[in-house]
Amino acid sequence: MKKCVLILPYFGKFNNYFPLFLRSCKANPSYDFLIFTDNTEHYVYPSNVHVVPMTLNEFKTNAAIKLGFKPCIPRPYKLCDFKPAYGFLFEEYIQNYEYWGHCDCDLIFGNLGKILTPILEKGYDKVFAAGHLTIYRNTHENNRRFMKPLNGHEIYREAFTTSKIYVFDENVACWMNPNRKNVHSIFKQDNCEIFEEDLSYNVSTQKSVITRTKYNPRTQGFSVISLPYSRVGYYFTNSGVHEIAWDNSKSSITKRDYLYMHLQSRHMRINDKDFSASVISIRPDRFIGLNQIPQSKKQIPLIIFQKLNMFWIDTYKMKIIKKIRSFNKREQ
């Protein structure tokens, strides 16, 4: 039996760095990826990425048959509420795996075998609490746990039949869902074994310079992580996602690896030739191919130079503000 498969239903056009997402999948051959999509563009899919042609209407039909009621999915973005149900809705595809999970395609995976596999081997029922990557133990009961009543109320029905975003998939206190419970609450109610530590680099949508926000299980929110470095850079290689910084206190280069980097709402630029570079530098607004990761202090970018690009900062913030306003209007 294989360890884990990650499921991604996606309808419409993939982002421009989707080939880099696929490359990060390929770099994790012990994990499989299952993509349900109506996108017919030509991509070089790795052998561990399995594509199943499917339209959004076909997804709705399949969900209605299996759930026993008609779900409300007015647009693809609403699928975020259905993520905890993928193990049930696609059960016939995942029978040969110990675990299944759901992920987004604005991620760049690090070394899953090194960081994630040791966690899965401990037998958790649910791993992680945020929606961009969550893993579930693949059992009949666990795959149906999302349907269990919480304090006598079947919250999944409410989440699946409203046109608004319910945030059913994430245990995050936010303006969209300040008081409602979610699938994480059900797992806690059942005293399930849960791993909640955030091992990712979730890039802040509030800052243009690459800044980490880390999930806090106690507050159910994200906190900005300030680094004591004057020089820091982020890189993808086939061995992972790396943070390379200059530690002034030790006068040496320090390195940290992350499970994945999440580039939510970030517009990135890249030249096709850079996709195949041995090292890809992850900058605030683009990817740049390199021959090697930094080997000396001078090769690591100065943070102050990143902050001085005020024109880009203002332009980026305006894009985010417009996106939030547009989203709010649709939800009214």
Long-range contacts (C-beta under 8 A, 24 or more apart in sequence): 1-96, 1-97, 1-98, 2-32, 2-96, 2-97, 2-98, 3-30, 3-31, 3-97, 3-98, 3-99, 3-117, 3-120, 4-31, 4-32, 4-97, 4-98, 4-99, 4-100, 4-101, 4-116, 4-120, 4-135, 5-31, 5-32, 5-33, 5-34, 5-93, 5-94, 5-97, 5-99, 5-100, 5-101, 6-31, 6-32, 6-33, 6-34, 6-100, 6-101, 6-102, 6-103, 6-133, 7-34, 7-36, 7-86, 7-87, 7-90, 7-93, 7-94, 7-100, 7-101, 7-102, 7-103, 8-33, 8-34, 8-35, 8-36, 8-37, 8-102, 8-103, 8-104, 8-105, 9-35, 9-36, 9-37, 9-54, 9-59, 9-79, 9-86, 10-35, 10-36, 10-37, 10-39, 10-76, 10-105, 11-37, 11-38, 11-39, 11-55, 11-56, 11-59, 11-76, 11-79, 12-38, 12-39, 12-76, 13-39, 13-41, 14-39, 14-41, 14-43, 14-105, 15-105, 15-106, 15-268, 16-268, 16-269, 16-270, 17-263, 17-268, 17-270, 17-287, 18-43, 18-105, 19-43, 19-44, 19-275, 20-108, 20-236, 20-270, 20-275, 20-280, 20-287, 21-105, 21-106, 21-107, 21-108, 21-109, 22-46, 22-49, 23-238, 23-275, 24-107, 24-108, 24-109, 24-110, 24-236, 24-241, 24-260, 25-49, 25-109, 27-109, 27-111, 27-238, 27-239, 28-109, 28-111, 28-112, 28-113, 30-112, 30-113, 30-117, 31-112, 31-113, 32-97, 33-103, 34-90, 34-93, 34-94, 36-90, 52-93, 62-89, 63-89, 63-160, 67-160, 69-157, 69-160, 69-161, 70-161, 71-160, 71-161, 72-160, 72-161, 72-162, 72-163, 74-163, 77-165, 78-163, 78-165, 80-131, 80-165, 80-167, 80-169, 81-159, 81-160, 81-165, 81-166, 81-167, 81-168, 81-169, 82-160, 82-168, 82-169, 83-131, 83-134, 83-168, 83-169, 84-134, 84-136, 84-146, 84-156, 84-168, 84-169, 84-183, 85-146, 85-156, 85-160, 87-136, 87-138, 87-142, 87-143, 88-143, 88-144, 88-146, 88-147, 91-143, 94-138, 97-138, 98-137, 98-138, 99-127, 99-135, 99-136, 99-137, 99-138, 100-135, 100-136, 100-138, 100-143, 101-127, 101-133, 101-134, 101-135, 101-136, 102-131, 102-133, 102-134, 102-169, 103-132, 103-133, 104-131, 104-132, 104-133, 104-262, 104-264, 106-132, 106-262, 106-263, 106-264, 106-266, 107-132, 107-133, 107-260, 107-261, 107-262, 107-263, 108-236, 108-241, 108-260, 108-261, 108-263, 108-282, 109-241, 109-259, 109-260, 110-240, 110-241, 110-242, 110-257, 110-258, 110-259, 110-260, 110-261, 111-239, 111-240, 111-241, 111-257, 112-259, 114-240, 114-257, 115-199, 115-257, 115-258, 115-259, 116-199, 116-259, 119-195, 122-193, 122-195, 123-193, 124-193, 124-194, 124-195, 125-187, 125-192, 125-193, 125-194, 126-184, 126-187, 126-192, 126-193, 126-194, 126-195, 127-194, 127-195, 128-195, 128-196, 128-198, 129-170, 129-171, 129-172, 129-184, 129-194, 129-196, 129-215, 129-217, 129-220, 130-170, 130-171, 130-172, 130-198, 130-200, 130-202, 130-215, 131-167, 131-169, 131-170, 131-172, 132-200, 132-202, 132-260, 132-262, 132-264, 133-200, 133-259, 133-260, 133-262, 134-169, 142-192, 145-183, 145-186, 145-187, 145-190, 145-192, 146-183, 146-186, 148-186, 148-189, 148-190, 150-181, 150-185, 150-186, 150-189, 151-181, 151-189, 155-180, 155-181, 155-182, 155-186, 156-183, 164-331, 165-331, 171-217, 171-220, 172-215, 172-220, 172-221, 172-222, 173-219, 173-220, 173-221, 174-221, 176-331, 199-258, 199-259, 200-258, 200-259, 200-260, 200-261, 200-262, 201-234, 201-241, 201-243, 201-258, 201-260, 201-261, 201-262, 202-262, 202-264, 203-261, 203-262, 203-263, 203-264, 203-266, 205-264, 205-265, 205-266, 205-320, 206-320, 208-284, 208-285, 208-309, 208-312, 208-313, 208-316, 208-317, 209-284, 209-303, 209-306, 209-307, 209-313, 210-234, 210-282, 210-283, 210-284, 210-306, 229-254, 229-303, 230-302, 230-303, 230-304, 231-297, 231-300, 231-301, 231-302, 231-303, 232-300, 232-301, 232-303, 233-281, 233-294, 233-300, 233-301, 234-261, 234-281, 234-282, 235-279, 235-280, 235-281, 235-282, 235-290, 235-293, 236-261, 236-279, 236-280, 236-282, 237-278, 237-279, 237-280, 237-293, 238-278, 241-282, 242-293, 244-293, 244-294, 244-300, 245-300, 246-297, 246-300, 253-294, 253-295, 253-296, 253-297, 253-300, 265-320, 265-323, 267-316, 267-319, 284-309, 284-312, 284-316, 285-312, 285-316
